[in-house]
Structure formats: C-alpha cells, structure tokens
C-alpha cells in the first residue's frame, strides 16, 4: 500500500474546534482520518506504508479530540466485579501466555459491564504520542465489540477484521455479545477456518448469520473465498464518500479500525 490521500473540498485543517482526528498504526500501514465533530462526517483520509503520513501538512491543526489504535494488540475482557487492582497483568498473561512490553491500559466497556485490558506496541505508540501528545489510546477489542453490538439489532452478526497475520472477530445477537477474540491468520484458509470456528462456538450457522468483513489487509481473493461459504457476507462499511475526490470507488471496510474510533469517543 503506497502513500495516498483523499480530502473533501470543504475540509479546512486550520478550522478550530471542528474535527476529531483518528490514527491507525497497523503492520505495514499508517493512516489518519478527520471527521466532523458534530455529525461525524468523513472529511479526509490519508495513508502510507510508513509513519511519515503523521507529518502530513493536511493534518488538522486544532482537533477537538485525537484517538489512536495500534495493531497488533494484546488484550482481554474482564468483568468489572472480577477485576481487582493490580491484577491486570496476570489477566493478560493468562490469556496470552506472557506479558508483552508496553504501557498497559484499561478501558471500560459499559455494554458488557467489563473492562478491556490492553497493551500496544511500545515503539509504535511512542511514535504516535511524540507527534500527537494529546492522543487517547483505544483498544481494538473494545471497538470490535461496540461495532458488533451496533449491527446486531435484527439478529446475530459477526464482525471480522483482518490485519497482517491476525483476525479479530466479535459476534453479537440483539445487543448481546456472544464472542470477542483474536486468532492467528496468515492465509486465507486460516481466515476462513477461524471465522467458521467462531460461528460454530456460538451455535450459529454460516448460512444464516450476517458476517461483516473488514480489515487493512483483507484481499479480494479472501473475500471471494469466504463468500463461497458465507451466504450473508457483507462489507462492514460502505465505500468512502464520493465527495472525497476519489476517481474510483474506495472500499470503506478497509478502514473500519480507523473510522469507527469516532463512535467510541463521541
């Protein structure tokens, strides 16, 4: 993925108190997006294979708020009644078999009555905070849970996000979370296997469950492969708005982890 960017003609990076800035640092891609603080409309989206896009002159000068997610992420959900102060590292180690280096944080997930304990890569996070000191870290797992719940009003859904070598999956039904987990996925076959496994663990049929696909590294070949087994597969987001100036449709679901940060902080 080379460097690129899209901006609406009405976007003014110098306008004060008008924007939320979201940042995503995944393996092999860094991106930022600007959304209007009042309505959440997308005004700009820029990306690059390296972190140089964080120094783009089109960044808003005075955003009201800034958030970021870095991938990969080490995280787990713990019910608030179970979590005791000082035990966060033990909960992470129990799930991941060790404690990665980096700042450990927790974020309440009120819809579950739980806290998401998570760690981001130390060097990646430092690069973001050096450029954007006011940026607030967000957990990817919390974003996935919120996204699955928001899409589940009419029945069971799976929200799938494919990154470089992992897949995040959250499943919800009528506002109730059934599963939230991360699996290794180096190939399209891995992606298919763990998506079907997650559905099976929740007692759901791949033929009758709506599966929303997304991800920075989701390929067309993988979409085609999963589409053979998932009758109700859908993109998790519509194409980017035409007023951003793209000459051809741009898949919005590639940027789920970027564009849905606004909903987590608003």
Secondary structure, DSSP 8 states (H G I E B T S, - for coil): ---EEEE-TT--TT-TT-EEEEEEEETTEEEEEEEETTT--EEEEEEESSGGGGG-TTS-SS-SEEEEEESSEEEEEEETTT--TT-HHHHHHHHHSS--SS-EEEEEETTTTEEEEEEE-HHHHHHHHHH-TT-EE--HHHHHHHHHHHT-TTSEEEEEEE-SSEEEEEEEETTEEEEEEEEE-SSHHHHHHHHHHHHHHTT--TTTSEEEEE-TT--HHHHHHHHTT-TTEEESS----GGG--SS---GGGGHHHHTHHHHH-
